[in-house]
Amino acid sequence: MNTETLKGLGRNTLNVGLSLAVVVVLWVVALRILDVSSYIGKGPLDVWKYLFVQEDAAENLAGLFAALGRTMADAALGFISGLTAAIVIATLFTLFRGVEHALMPMAMLLRSVPLVAMAPIIILIFGRETAAVGAMGGIVVLFPALVTIVMGLRSASPAMMDVITVFGGSKFDAFRKVALPSSMPAFFTALRISIPGALTGALLAEWLATGQGIGYEIISSVSRARYDAVWASVVGVTLASLLLYGVVSLIEAAVMRRMGKKP
């Protein structure tokens, strides 16, 4: 690793650590201010004991990792499907304005409908297996990523676009050589936005459709008053989200440096 990469890794590690510290402080303060019963509201120390101190801590930790692994796989499916659809649609919107005029109203209409309300239809169409997970996660990721990527693609300098046209380049050439590189900051912003969205979609799919992963584990634990398990599950998802956010930020910094731009 070169010096710049090591500095970027250090900065991102520090940012993730600071974010985690802020979350822990807010967690403890909120429990105190809201005067939540200790039977329901578990603090960081309670979660630590549940996962590492109690007699069955090893079993608890293994169960958390198993559920979290399932949720991360489901989130990855929704992330990939939603982001891929967003990139393809944003490309069509940029190259063919007529496609945007035809499809954007439909997209906004679908965006205004809560996913919970659409879930029965999605389950009816795709069943309760992998396809439903991909559909729910993809819907959550698609719309914010689509808007962000479209804005990035249209942020290219009109003068540079005109230069490509003057020298005989096509609209696709201008898109590939000017619009696409200019959209990189917006693309990585879309990635960061999509991480919590993909996790949210996975949790909803597990709760409403598949009956697996952290989403189902939380609902199941609440119904059995296993609040230690509930809070441990929330901590696991939060840590995963923060770590993934840090990884994307590190990749963004490396790509921006390679392109000669300040991250």
Protein Blocks (a to p, Z undefined) as FASTA:
>chain_A
ZZklmmmmmmmmmmmmmmmmmmmmmmmmmmmmnopafklmccfklmmmmmmmmmmlmmmm
mmmmmmmmmmmmmmmmmmmmmmmmmmmmmmmmmmmmmlmmmmmmmmmmmmmpcfklmmmm
mmmmnojafklmmmmmmmmmmmmmmmmmmmmmmmpcfklmmmmmmnopafklmmmmmmmm
mmmmmmmmmmmmmmmmmmmmmmmmmmmmnopajklmmmmmmmnopaklmmmmmmmmmmmm
mmmmmmmmmmmmmmmmmnopaZZ
